[in-house]
Amino acid sequence: MSLMTTLTRMWLTRSFKPFLFTNEYDDELHFEDLDNLGLYVHIPFCERICNFCPYCKVGFEKNLCDRYIDALVEEIHMVGKRNPGKKKTTSLYFGGGTPALASDRLGEIIKALEEHFIITEGIGVELHPSNVTPDTLRILKNAGVTKISIGIQSFGEKFQKILGRNTVDPEELKRALDEVPFETVSMDFIFALPDQTYEDIKSDIDKAFECGANHVAIYPFIDFTFTSSKVKAMPKKEKRNLLDKITAYCTEKGYPRNSIWTFACKEDARYSSMTRDNFLGFGCSATTLLRDRFKINTFSVEEYCNRIGAGKLPTSLTIKFTLRQRMVYYLFWTAYSTKVDPKGFEKFFGMPLKRMYGLEFAIAKLAGFLTEEDGIYTMTPKGAFYYHYYENFYTLAYIDKMWGIMRKEAFPERIVL
């Protein structure tokens, strides 16, 4: 594990205590009194498995997919019934995998959720470019979907080949999106691939907005140890130069930045399943974040279905946060939006941010990572790069290790990070 992440964890949590995930709290699930609660549903099926993708996914089989969806609907009712009446929530996101492979049943899943939850800020679905057809988009829209995110990765044929994917036709995308419009159309791209230039990324951004997107997400390539990809990420200096140029270009064009990696061509176009105070996750590998704990479901589709069939929650591991651990988690993902509002922190924890982390924020300002205006902290381009740089360490030190173990063990007894 990286020394940097270990020392940072000890400093920010004011403790030598590691992050301990066990199965002691797996059946506890209290969300009745939580505000700003989001929902997430994981559909793990793909027609083709991309070797660079770290997420929980399996090859698509219709019978297995239907069995999984049956179990998923049952999990939704098991969880929803724990709260009397309907719980008000913010947004609902479907991730994967390729959720559109179950497009004929997404409406059924949404109806099950709406029996227990009131969704106030729309429904988003991740799509593979091949799913972007008028027929599929119409099915999604009729089911209540208001936002879509299309995993383009790159319009450049060279980079599609590097990633082992097929070339995307922008004109075909445009025709489908013009025929069936959505409130938010986001397109995902990967940057920091070998020999990738600013002109390559700029071309992707321009083409995305030309063919129907109103929001783009530009994620760095991360080489997880458990994937079979042989692609090596770009060196730090080149990566920073590229990210700074991308940021400057989007700023110059007047595209609002609403997270570390995302820009929009209109203010209200947003797509992010991460910047939420609390959320409930459904499906294999889905995570749940509550006031004092974080839970993760089993990565095994088969064992997920078996657990639900036995009338048990499919939770594999849970961490019960210390107060400082929860504060660090809150700040890390709140900062992803590029802004931290001390009032939001105080409302959530009942104590002032400056009392708990005033020194750290003062140092960040002196280092040029943050500015402060009207009491709100905003990340500078320099701060955004170093957030990305630290997130890379965090991902490889924590997420890479945990997901690597959970791919091999459906229900490990404990993981220490």
N, C-alpha and C positions, 0 to 999 in steps of 0.2 A: 504493500500500500504506500502511496506517495507520502513522503515526510511532510510535504507542504500541506496536504489536506489534514493530516493527523495533528500537526501543530496548530493549524487554523481552527480545527474543531475544538481542541483543548482550550485555546484562548477564548473563543467566542462563547463556549458553553461554560467556561470557568470551572472545568472539571476534567479529570483524567478518564472519566467514565466513557466507554465507547458507545456506539449505537448498537443496542442489543435487540434483535428480533427473535421472538419466541412464539410458541403456540399457546401460551397461558391465557391470553385474552381474546382468543379467536371468536368466541361466541358472543362477546359483548359488542353491541352496536347501538350507541345512543346518539341520535341526531335530532331529537325532538325540539330542542331549544336553540339550534344553531341558525344564525343568520347567514346570508350570502352563500347558500348551499347550492353546489352545482351537481350535475349528473354526468356519468360517463358510461358508455357501453362498448365492450370490446368484441369485435367479430374477427376471429383469427384466420379466416380462410383466404387463400390466394390461388389464382390459376397457375401462377409461376412464382417460385421463391427467389427473390433477389438476394444475392450472396452478401451484400453489404448491409442489409437491413437487420437491426438488432431486436426488433419487436417480436412478440410471441405470435407465431403464425404456423399454419399447416397447409398442405395441399388440399384443394377443394374437392370434396366428395358430397354429392347431393344428400345422400342418406345421413351421413355424419353431420352435415350442416343442419339438417332438419331436426335431428336429435339434440344437437347443441342448442338450437333456438328454443326448442321445447323446454330444455333445462333453464335457459336464460330467462324465459318468461316466468318460470316457477321461482327462480331466485328473486326476481323483481317483486313478486307477491310475498315471498317469505320476508323480505326486508321491509317492504311498504307497510305490511300489516303490523309492524312493531310500533308504528306511530298512528294514534287515533286521528281519523279525518284525513284531509289532504294537506301535505306539507308544501309550503311555498318554496320554490327553488328558482335559480337564475336560468342557466342555460343547460342544454343537453347536447353532448357530443358523441358521435359514433366514430370509433377508430378501429384500426386493424393492423395487419390484414387488409382485406378489401371488402368493406361493408356492403358495397353494391352487389356482390355475389348473392346476398340475401335480400335484395331490394324488394322482392315480392312479399317478404315477411317483416320488413322494417315498420310498416304501418301497424302490424300486430304488436310489435315490441313497444312502439310509442303509445298505443292505446293502453297497454298494461301499465306503463309508467304513469299515464294520466289518470289511472284509477287511484293513485296514491299521491301524486305530486302535481303541483300547478307550475308549469314552465313559463316564465315571464320574459325571457330574453332570447328566445329562438332556439332552433335545432340545427346542428351542424353535422355534416357527414363527409368523411374523407373518401376520395375517389381516385382510382387509377385512370389515366387518360383514356384507356379503352372503354371505360364506363360512361364517358361523356357523349351519350347519344340522346336524341330527343325522347326516345321511348323510356330510357332509364331515368332521365331527368324529370320527366312527367310523373313517373311512379313516385319518385322521391318528393316532389312538390305536392302531390295529392296526399301523401302521408303526413305532411306538415313540416317538411324540411325547409328551412329559410336560408341556410348557409351551406356552401360546399367548399371543400379544399381539395385541389387536384394536384397529385404528386407528379409534377412534370420532371423534376430533377435537373434537366437541361434541355433546351431545344436543339443544342448542338449535337450533330451526329457523332462527332468524335467522343464527346463525353458520355453519350448514351452507350456507345460501345464499351468504354472503360467500365461503366456500371453494369454492363450486360443487359441493357434494355433496348426496346425498339424505338425508332424515331417517332416523334410526335408531329402530327400535321396541324399547324396553327389554324389554317383555314377551316379545317373540319371542326376544330374546337369552337371557333367563332360562330359557325353556322348553328351548331347545337345550342350554344349559350344565348345566341340572339333569339332562338325559337322558344327557349324555356328559361327566362331570367330568374335570378335569385337576388336576395337582399345583399349578400356578400358572396363574391366569387374569389376565392384565394387560390394562388398557385404557389407550390413549394419548389424551391430550387436548392441545390447543393453547391457550396463554394469551397475553395481550397482543394480542388482536385489537381492532379499533376498537370503542370503546364497551363493551367487555366489563367486567363488574363482578365483585367478590368473590362476590356472590350467584350469579352465573352459574356460576362455577367450583365453588363449594361445592355447588351443585345437581348438577353433573356428577359430582363425587366421590361424593356420597351415592347418586346413582342407579346409579353403577358398582358399588358394593358391594352395593346392594340387588338388582341383577340378575345377580350371580354372580361378579364380580371379587373377587380377594383382594389385588390389587396395582394401583396406578395410576401412570402416568407423565404428568407435566404439563410439556410442553415449550414454550419460548417461540417465538413466531412470528419467523422470520428471513426478511427479504426478499432472497433471492439475486438477483444481477444478471442471471443467465441464464434465470430462469423468467419466464413471461408474466403472473404474478400482479400485479394492480394494488393489492393490499392493502398498507397501510402499517402498520408495527409501532407499538406504543404508545410514547409518550415515556418517557424513563428514570425520572423521578420517579413517574409513575403505575404503571409496571411494577414498581418496587421495592415500592411500597405494596401492590400486588396480591400479589406473591410473599410478602411478609412476612405478610400476612393468611392466605394459603393455608397457609403453614408453621405459623403459630400454631394454626390450626383443626385441622390434622392432628395436631399435637403434643397439643393439648387432648383430642382423641378417642383418643389412645393408639396412633396409627398409626406404627409404626417407620419412620424415614427411612433407606433403604438406598442412596440416591445423591442428587445435587443435585436431580433432578427427580422422584424416585420415593418413594412411600409404600405401606405394606402394612397390611392389617388382621390379618395374622398374621406372626410373626417369620420363618418359613422361606419365605415367598413372595418369590421373587426373579426378576427378568428383566432381564438386562443383558449385551449382547454386547461391551461396551466395556471393562469393568474386568478385563482379563486381561493377564498379563505378556507373553505371546506368543500368536500365533494364526496359523493357516494359512487363507487365503481361496481359495475356488473359485468360478469363474464370472466373467462380465464385470463389471468395476469392483470386484471383490472385492480387499481388501487383505490383505497378509501382514506381520506384525510379528515379527521375529526378534531375537536378542540384539544385533546391531549394524547391522541394516538394516530398511528398510520398503519393501515392494513393492506395486505397484498394477497390476491387470490392465487390458487395453484396455476401453474403454467401448463398443466396437462389437460387437454381437451377430454380425454377418456375419464380421468379421475375427477374432473370437474362435473361431468355428467353423473358419475357414480355418487359423488357427494350429495348433489342435489336430489338424486333419486332416493337417497337414504334420509332425506329431510333435514340435512345439515348445511350450514353455510360453507361455501367452498374456500374460506380463508385459509391460507397456508401459513402465514406468519404475521405477527403484529409487534410493533414497537410502542411501548407506553412512554411518551416523551417526558423528560424533565421539563420544567418551565423554560429554562434557557435553551434546551434543544428545540422546543417548539418555536421559540422566538427566532432562532437562527433559521429554521425552515421557513417561517413566515417571511422574514426579511429577504432570504435568498430568492424566493419565487415572486415576492412583491417587486423586488428590484428588476426582475425580468421585464417588467413593463416600462423600465427606465425611470420610474418615479417612485419615491417613498413619501407617503403622507404621515407625519407623526400623529395626526389626529386619528387616523385609521388604526395605527399600532396601539394607541392608548385605549381606543374603544374596544379593541379585541382583547388586550391583556390587562386593562385596568391600571396601567402605570405608564408614566411618560417615557418616550423613546430616549430622550437625552439622559435620563437617570440610568437607564440600562446600557445604552450604547453611545452615549454622547462623545466619548473619547474616540471611538472608532470612526464616527461620522466626521468629527473634526479633522482627524488624520486624512480621511478620504478627500475632504475639501482641500486641505493643504497640498495633497499629492496631485490635485487636478482631476480627480475621478468624479467629483460631484460639484454641483453648484447649489446654492440655496436661495430661493426667492419666495416671498410671502409664506415662509414656513415650510415649503415643499422642497425636497431634495430631488434634483434631476441629474441623471448620469450624463457626463460629457462623452464625446467620441472616444477619448482615451479610457474613460471608465468602462465604456461598453466593451472595448477590446479586452481589457483585463478581466471583466466579468466573464467574457467568453473563454479567456485563457484559463481562469480558475475553474469554470464549469467543465472544461475538458479534463482537468485533473480529478474533479469531483466525480464525473461520469465514469472514468476509468478506475478510480479507487473504490467507489461504492456501487454504482449501478452495474458496472461490468461484472464485478465479483458476485453480487447478489443474483443477477439474472443468469449468470453462468451456472451457479449452483442450482437454481430453481428449474433450469432446463433439464437437469439430470435427476432431481428429486422432486416428486410432486408435493410432498409435505415434510420438508426437513424439520428437525427438532428445534434448531436455533441457528442463527447466523450473527456473528460478531463483526462489526465494521468499525 
